[in-house]
């Protein structure tokens, strides 16, 4: 049986600027897109949030990184031949308060940070949104972009036609980063942490959070016993820097700041434990069944955010819904989603040699 080639590819949570980001694999993935390895039917690449990690890095330093420049250049080349859509995530913009009402202002504040770079074309506001809806319209299969739920379904900020995707008239696929599915309680505690990190320009603070999240929390180590000197010793090895350079870089970080970061990371550990797909189903259900907005008759949901790639099912609005988490390009084997034909989505793992279906996970 001949495999149908994808019309749309979806990736999320690349986290450029953070430790353990699979930059080399993502470069290879983009090269595969550019050289047509996914077939000549591919029309759109969607990056579903947390492409850039402004919690762990600042634009000025990020833009100087050789591999980041390579990724940006590849995306600009891809943009010449297919549609590129970028959804913003919680490591790029604050998500506290009414994120729908504030999204546009936060989006513009994010984009302006890159406006004077040589990659400014990649930060054109027309590429960005908060929500996507794939459905059949009068013109055929369309991927519609929205900044807020109030715009769904009648006020898209942009529409992309997807040729050859013969959707049923009632079919709908809803895509967003996934911070929208955090409970109010968890957003109350972790939202201000993400927000403060995005706005903080102190190298040593971001680096300390980066270290604790990627080398301690994700490795399931205990936070409390770790001292400042121990962290610097580990970073000397991880960053391949001389000890003297590391000491100088962290000379402005006090023990008080270091211990405050450790306290915040204990909160993040609780969020990490609560980000299991079973928990998120209840939040997704509540989000889609909100009477204030018409998000009924959704057949598929695609989100990232938690880094737990997988497929699950549940009844939402009296309809069986297939929910896919697109995973991450950090801490684990990278995964992505293909949309090849009507009503069918494939979750796949990406490695150096081949792509293997994960549909049976």
C-alpha positions in Angstrom: 0.0 0.0 0.0 1.4 3.4 -1.0 1.6 5.8 1.9 -0.2 9.2 1.3 2.3 12.1 1.6 1.4 14.9 4.1 -0.3 18.1 3.1 0.5 19.7 6.5 3.4 19.1 9.0 3.1 20.1 12.6 5.9 20.4 15.1 6.1 22.1 18.5 8.3 22.9 21.5 11.7 23.2 19.7 12.9 25.5 22.5 15.8 27.2 20.7 18.1 28.8 23.2 17.6 26.1 25.8 19.8 23.2 26.9 19.0 19.8 25.4 17.3 21.4 22.4 17.8 19.0 19.4 19.1 21.7 17.1 21.0 19.3 14.8 18.0 17.1 14.3 15.7 20.0 13.7 18.1 21.4 11.1 18.0 18.0 9.3 14.2 17.9 9.6 14.0 21.3 7.9 16.4 20.3 5.2 14.1 17.3 4.6 11.2 19.7 4.1 13.3 21.9 1.8 14.5 19.0 -0.4 11.1 17.5 -0.8 11.6 14.4 1.3 8.0 14.7 2.6 6.7 14.7 -0.9 5.5 17.3 -3.4 2.0 17.5 -1.8 3.3 19.3 1.3 1.8 22.8 1.5 2.1 24.0 5.1 4.5 23.8 8.0 3.0 24.6 11.4 5.3 25.4 14.4 2.9 25.0 17.4 4.5 27.1 20.1 7.7 27.4 22.1 9.8 27.5 19.0 12.1 30.0 20.7 12.8 29.8 24.5 12.9 33.4 25.8 12.7 32.0 29.4 16.2 30.6 28.9 17.8 33.0 26.5 17.6 36.6 25.2 17.2 37.6 21.5 20.6 39.4 21.3 22.5 36.2 22.2 20.1 33.8 20.4 20.5 35.6 17.1 24.3 35.2 17.2 24.2 31.4 17.6 25.4 29.6 14.5 22.8 26.8 14.5 20.0 29.2 15.3 21.0 31.3 12.3 21.0 28.1 10.2 17.5 27.2 11.4 16.2 30.7 10.7 17.8 30.6 7.2 16.2 27.3 6.4 12.8 28.5 7.5 13.1 31.5 5.3 13.9 29.2 2.3 11.0 27.0 3.2 8.7 30.0 3.4 9.4 30.7 -0.3 7.8 27.5 -1.4 5.1 26.5 1.2 3.1 28.3 3.9 4.7 28.8 7.3 2.5 29.3 10.4 3.8 29.9 13.9 1.8 29.7 17.1 3.2 31.4 20.1 3.8 29.5 23.4 4.3 30.2 27.1 8.1 30.5 26.6 7.6 33.3 24.1 4.8 35.4 25.5 3.3 35.8 29.0 0.1 33.7 29.5 -1.2 35.2 32.7 -4.6 36.9 33.0 -7.0 36.9 30.0 -4.6 35.6 27.4 -7.2 36.0 24.6 -7.7 39.7 25.3 -4.0 40.4 25.7 -2.6 38.1 23.0 -2.3 40.7 20.2 -0.4 43.1 22.4 1.9 40.3 23.7 2.4 39.0 20.2 3.6 42.5 18.9 5.9 42.9 21.9 7.4 39.5 21.1 7.9 40.3 17.4 9.4 43.7 18.0 12.4 42.0 19.8 13.5 40.6 16.4 12.4 43.4 14.0 16.0 44.8 13.4 17.6 41.4 12.9 18.6 40.0 9.5 15.8 37.5 9.9 13.0 40.1 10.4 11.0 38.5 7.6 10.5 35.4 9.8 8.9 37.7 12.5 6.2 39.1 10.3 2.9 39.3 12.2 1.0 37.7 9.4 2.7 34.4 10.2 1.6 34.3 13.8 -1.6 33.4 15.7 -2.9 31.7 18.8 -5.4 29.2 17.4 -5.8 27.2 14.2 -8.9 25.5 12.8 -8.8 23.1 9.9 -12.1 22.6 8.2 -14.0 22.6 4.9 -15.3 26.0 3.7 -16.9 27.1 0.4 -13.4 27.4 -1.1 -12.4 23.9 0.0 -10.2 22.7 2.9 -8.9 25.7 4.8 -6.5 26.3 7.7 -7.8 29.4 9.4 -5.7 31.5 11.9 -7.1 33.3 14.9 -5.8 35.5 17.7 -8.7 34.8 20.1 -11.6 32.4 20.6 -14.1 35.2 19.8 -12.9 35.2 16.2 -13.8 31.5 15.8 -15.3 30.8 13.4 -16.3 33.9 11.5 -13.3 36.3 11.8 -10.1 34.6 10.9 -7.1 36.8 10.6 -5.8 34.7 7.7 -6.9 31.7 5.7 -4.7 29.1 4.0 -6.1 26.8 1.3 -5.0 23.2 1.5 -5.3 21.5 -1.9 -6.1 17.8 -2.1 -7.4 17.5 1.5 -10.9 16.2 0.8 -12.5 16.9 4.2 -16.0 16.0 5.2 -18.3 19.0 5.5 -18.6 18.7 9.3 -14.9 17.9 10.0 -12.9 20.2 12.3 -9.3 19.9 13.6 -8.4 22.4 16.4 -4.7 23.3 17.0 -3.1 25.4 19.7 0.0 25.4 21.8 -1.6 24.0 24.9 -0.9 26.5 27.7 -4.6 27.3 27.3 -5.4 23.8 28.9 -3.5 24.6 32.1 -5.9 24.8 35.0 -6.5 28.3 36.6 -4.7 27.0 39.7 -1.5 26.0 37.9 -1.5 29.1 35.7 -1.8 31.2 38.8 1.4 29.7 40.2 3.6 29.0 37.1 2.3 31.8 34.8 4.1 34.5 36.8 7.4 32.5 36.7 7.3 32.1 32.9 6.4 35.8 32.6 9.2 37.0 34.9 11.7 34.9 33.0 10.6 36.2 29.6 11.1 39.8 30.8 14.4 39.1 32.7 17.5 40.0 30.7 20.0 38.7 33.3 22.1 36.0 31.7 22.9 34.3 34.9 19.2 34.1 36.1 18.1 32.5 32.8 21.0 30.1 32.7 20.2 29.0 36.3 16.6 28.3 35.4 17.7 26.5 32.2 20.1 24.3 34.3 17.5 23.4 36.9 14.7 22.7 34.4 16.8 20.6 32.0 19.5 19.0 34.1 17.7 18.6 37.4 13.9 18.5 37.1 13.9 16.6 33.8 16.5 14.2 35.1 14.4 13.7 38.2 17.1 14.8 40.6 16.5 16.5 43.9 16.6 20.3 43.8 17.3 21.1 47.5 20.9 19.6 47.8 22.3 21.5 44.8 24.6 24.4 45.6 25.7 27.3 43.3 29.3 26.0 43.0 28.0 22.6 42.0 25.8 24.1 39.3 28.8 26.0 37.9 31.0 22.9 37.8 28.4 21.0 35.8 27.8 23.9 33.4 31.6 24.1 32.8 31.3 20.6 31.3 27.9 21.1 29.6 28.8 24.4 28.0 32.5 23.5 27.4 33.6 26.7 29.1 36.7 27.4 31.2 36.0 27.6 34.9 37.2 31.2 35.1 34.7 32.2 32.4 31.9 30.5 34.2 32.8 32.2 37.5 32.8 35.5 35.8 29.4 35.0 34.1 27.8 34.0 37.4 29.6 36.7 39.5 26.4 38.7 39.6 24.2 35.9 40.9 23.7 36.1 44.7 22.9 33.1 46.9 19.6 34.7 47.7 18.7 34.8 44.0 19.9 31.2 43.6 17.8 30.0 46.4 14.7 31.9 45.1 15.2 30.1 41.8 15.3 26.8 43.6 12.0 27.6 45.3 10.4 28.5 42.0 11.7 25.3 40.5 9.9 23.2 43.2 6.6 24.8 41.9 7.6 23.9 38.3 8.2 20.4 39.4 4.6 20.1 40.7 3.5 21.5 37.3 5.6 18.9 35.5 4.0 16.1 37.5 0.5 17.4 36.8 1.1 17.6 33.0 0.1 14.0 32.3 -2.3 13.6 29.3 -5.0 12.2 31.6 -5.1 15.5 33.5 -5.1 17.5 30.3 -8.0 15.7 28.8 -10.3 17.2 31.5 -8.9 20.6 30.8 -9.3 20.2 27.0 -12.9 19.0 27.5 -13.7 22.1 29.7 -12.0 24.4 27.2 -14.0 23.1 24.2 -17.3 22.8 26.1 -17.1 26.5 27.2 -20.6 27.9 26.4 -19.1 31.3 25.7 -17.4 30.2 22.5 -18.5 27.8 19.7 -15.9 25.1 19.7 -18.4 22.2 19.2 -18.1 19.3 16.7 -14.2 19.2 17.0 -12.9 15.8 15.6 -9.2 16.3 16.3 -7.2 18.4 18.8 -3.5 18.9 18.3 -1.4 20.6 21.0 2.1 20.5 22.5 3.3 22.3 25.7 3.6 19.3 28.1 6.2 17.4 25.9 4.2 14.2 26.4 3.8 13.0 22.8 0.9 10.6 22.3 -2.6 9.9 21.1 -5.7 9.6 23.2 -9.4 9.6 22.8 -12.4 11.0 24.7 -16.0 12.3 24.4 -16.3 16.1 24.1 -19.5 17.8 23.2 -21.0 14.3 22.7 -18.5 13.5 20.0 -15.5 11.1 20.1 -12.4 13.2 19.7 -8.9 12.1 18.9 -6.3 14.2 20.8 -2.7 14.3 19.7 0.2 15.8 21.6 2.9 16.7 19.1 5.7 16.2 21.6 9.0 18.1 21.9 12.4 18.5 20.3 13.9 18.6 23.8 14.6 15.9 26.5 13.3 13.1 24.3 13.2 11.6 20.8 11.6 14.4 18.6 8.1 13.8 17.2 5.9 15.5 14.6 2.5 15.2 13.1 1.5 14.6 9.5 -1.9 15.5 8.0 -2.0 13.5 4.8 -5.7 13.0 3.9 -9.2 13.6 5.2 -9.8 12.8 8.8 -6.4 11.1 9.3 -3.4 12.3 11.4 -0.1 10.5 11.9 2.1 11.0 14.9 5.7 10.1 14.0 9.1 10.0 15.6 12.0 11.7 13.8 15.6 10.4 13.9 18.7 10.6 11.8 17.9 7.6 9.6 14.2 7.2 9.3 10.7 8.1 10.5 8.7 5.5 12.3 5.0 5.6 13.0 3.9 6.1 16.6 0.2 5.6 15.9 0.0 2.5 18.1 1.5 4.1 21.2 
